[in-house]
């Protein structure tokens, strides 16, 4: 079980992927302090080594050191970018699993989060990155993130985002309880054929991506289908792909690609999940059982079993 983050606790920030802009990170640190937390940066959190924050062994040792540090209660990835996949074979998953610390990451770090759940059953959280607390996020996004990390999220997560417009493309059972596996579509696809890819049979898959053209998203979806991943899900939630409301052609292409790639299946498919690279997004558990309910005019999503020591 995870230990809930509390006011006054220390949040560790490390950079397991790409480099950050120091001024953005420092502004974000100030914001986290204003919210009532202490912050401890890993030594190379603001470093730059080509398109990475640091050499592989440095990034690996620093993230593991934060999970081993008794002063740190939760860990947030400084940013995404690239490079997380390079760390997976040597990652000390047992250390992370036994720490009981919430780990918040996103985007490229999907690879690490899915590997931790596949091999150690470790629940982590996908949502805002540390640098985004510089003012890039909506207040609802920030507030919900800390509700989730503190183990006090409401029964219905969507109620915190009243502007959400769902499109239930296909329905099935009125309520589904299953592990939720959210992540970046590109990074999910890179895990295929590796020991770090979870078995998604009976899981609810949630996907998002950014800066990918519609034809590339189609290719990724069909790669998952051809690998047998999409055939046995419990449900599919489609988040934000970063095209903007004016790009109706890409949105239409995404809808068709999803329906084509899931043809022959019967599980529910829902568009409009507030999850992606935009300023407003849910913080979601990676691997925790959730309850997805279909009401007359809305969709509800919440824990079926909390990963924290206090259950919801």
N, C-alpha and C positions, 0 to 999 in steps of 0.2 A: 504494500500500500504506500501511497505517497503522503508526505506530510504537507498540510496546507501552508501556503505562504501567509505570513502575518505582518501587520504594520510594525516597522522597526527592524524587520529582518534584513539580512544582507543579500542582495542580488548579485550574482557573478555574471560578468559579460566577457565572452570569449569570441574569437573570430575563426571558426573552423573552415571557412570558405574564402570569400574574396576580401579585399582590403576595404576599409571605411574611410570616409572623409572625417578627419579629426574634429573639425568644427561642428559637424552634425552630431557626432557621438557625444561630444562634451555638452552640447545643448540638451541632448536626450538624457544624459546623466543628471543634469540639473533638474529636469522635469521629473525623473524618477525619485530624486531626493525630495522634491516638493510634495510628491505623493506619499511620503512617509517612509521611504526605504533607504537603506544604505547601499552603496554600490562598490563593487570591487572588480576592477578591470584586470584581465590577464595581462602579463607583461607585453605581449606583442599584439594586443587587441587593436592598436592603431598603426601597426606596421604595414609595409607593402613589399611584396616580393613578386614582381611581375604581375600576373593577374590573380595572384594569391595574396593572402595576408602575411604568410610566412612559409618556410619550408615544411614539408609534410610532418616530419618528426616533431617540430616545434608546435604546430597546430594541434597535433594529436596529444602531446604531453600537456599542453595548456588546458585543453578541455577536460582531460582526465584529472588534472590537478584540481580543477574547480569542483568536480564531483567528490573528490577526496577531502576537500577543505572543510573542516568542521564549522568554520565561520559563515560559510555560504549556505543559504537555504533554498535558493532556486537559481537557475541558470538561463540566460537569454543569449541567443546567438546574435552577434553584432549586426550581421547582415547575411544575405545569401550570396549569389554570384556563381562561382564555380569552385571545384576542388574538393568537395566533401567526399565524393566517391573514392578518391585516392586514399582515404583514411580507413575505409571499412575493414579490410583484412586484418589490420593490427589493432582495431578498437577494442578496449577492455570493456566489453559489454556487461560482464559480471559486476564490475565496479559500479557502473552506472545504474544497473538494475538494483543493486543492494543499497544505493545511497538514499533512496526515498525522496529525492529532490525533483520537483517539477522542472522540466526542460522545455523551453519555448523556442521554437525555430520555424523556418518557413522556406519555401522555394527550393534552392539547391540542397538544403539540409534535409529535405524529404528523404533522400537516400539513407541518411543515418537514422532517421526516425523510423522508417519502415524496417530497416535492418535490425534495430533494437527490438521491435515488436516481433519480427519473424523468428529471431533466434533466442530471445530472452523474455518475451512476453511483457516488455517494458512499455508502459503507456507514457507518451510524451504529448506535447501540445503544439499545434500548428496555428500560427497567428502572427501578430506584429513582431517585427525584428527590432532590436534595440535602437538602431539609428532612427527608426520611424517615430520614436517618442520625442522627436525634436519639434513636434507640432504638425507633423504630416498626417496624423490620424484624427478622426472625429472623436469627440468626447465619448460617444456611445461605444466606440471601438475600444478605447483605452479602459473605460470603466468595466466593460464586460470582460476584457482580458484579465483584469485583476480579480474580478469575481470568480472567474474560472480557476485561476491559479490559487485562489484562497479557499476553494472548495465550497463556495456559497452561491454558485450559479443557480438561477431559477429552474423550475421544472421544465419550462418552455423557453428555450434560448432565444427564439425568434421574437418574443415579446419585447425584447430590448431594442429591436430594430423594426419599429412599426411601419416603415416605408417599404418593406420588402414586398415585391410582387412575384408570387409564385406562378409558374406554369406547370401544371401537372400534365405531362405529356401522355403518361400511361399509368393507370392505377392497377392495384392488385388487392392484397389484403388491406383492411382499414387501419391496421396497426402492425408494425414490424419491429421486432427486437433482434438486434444483431450487432456485431462489432463494427465500428465505423473506421474506415481507412481513408482519410483525406490526404491529398497531396498534389504536388505539381505534376501535370501529365507527362511532361518531357522526362522528368527524373524518374517517375514510376516506370516508364518504358525502358529506361537504361538499366533497370534492375532485372529485367527478364533474362533468364539463363544463368543467373548468379545465385549463390546461396543466401543472398540478402533479400530476395523477393518473397513476401509472404504468400501463403495460400489464401486466395480471396474467396474461395467457395463459401457461400453463406454470409458474406460480409456486405455492408453498404459501402460502396465506393463513392468518394466525393472528389471531383477534379477541378482544377483551375490551371491557367497558364497565362503567359504575357509575351507580347511581341512575336507571336507565331502566326504566320499566314494560315488562312483557312485550309488550304490544301495540305499543309504540313500537319495540322491538327487531325485532318482526315487520315493521313498516313499513320500517325501515332495510334489513333483509335483502332484502325484495322490491324495494326501490329499486335495490339492487345487481343483483338478478336482471334487473329490467326494463331496466337499463342495459347488460346483457350481460356483467357482470363475473364472475358466478359460474359461467358455463357452460363455461369453458375453463381452470379451475384444474388444478394437478397434485395438490392436496390441500387439505383444510380442517381446521385445528386450532382448537378452541373452548376459550377460557380461562374465567376467572372473570367473572361479571357482577354480583357483589356482593350477591346476594340472601340469602345465608346458607343453611345446610343445612336450616333449618326451613321454608323457602319452597319446598316441593316443587311447588306449582302453577306457579310461574314457571319452575322448572327444566324441568318437563314441557312447558310452552308453548314454551320455547326449543328444546328437542329437536325438537318438531313443526315449528316455524317453520324451523329449519335444514333439516330433511328436505324440507319442502314447497318451500322456496326453491331447493333444489338438485335437485329432481326432474328426471329425464331425464339426469342426469350419472352418471359411473361412478367418479370419483376417490375415494380414501379420505377418510373423515370421522371425526375423533377428538375426543371430549370429555375434559375433565380436564386440559388443559394448565395447569401452575402459572404462570399469567400473568394479572395483573389488578391491581386496586387494593388487594389484601390485603397482609398483612405478609410472606407467603412467595411469592416469584415468581422466575422465571427472568429473567436478563438475556439478551436475544435480539438477534442482528444483524439490521438492516434492510437487506435486499438481498443478503446473502451467500449463496452456494450452500450448502445443507445436505443431509444424508443422513437420511432418515426411514425407519426399518427396523421391520418388524413381525415379532416373534418369537412363539413359541408362547404365552407368558404375559405379554408386556410389549411396550412400544414404545421404540425408541431414537431419539435425536435428537442430531445433532452436525454439526460442520463437514464439508462435502465439500471446501471450499477456504477456508482461513483468509484473512481480509482483512489480516492482519498480515504484516510482513516475514519472520517465521519461520512456516513453514507447519506445520499439524497433520497 
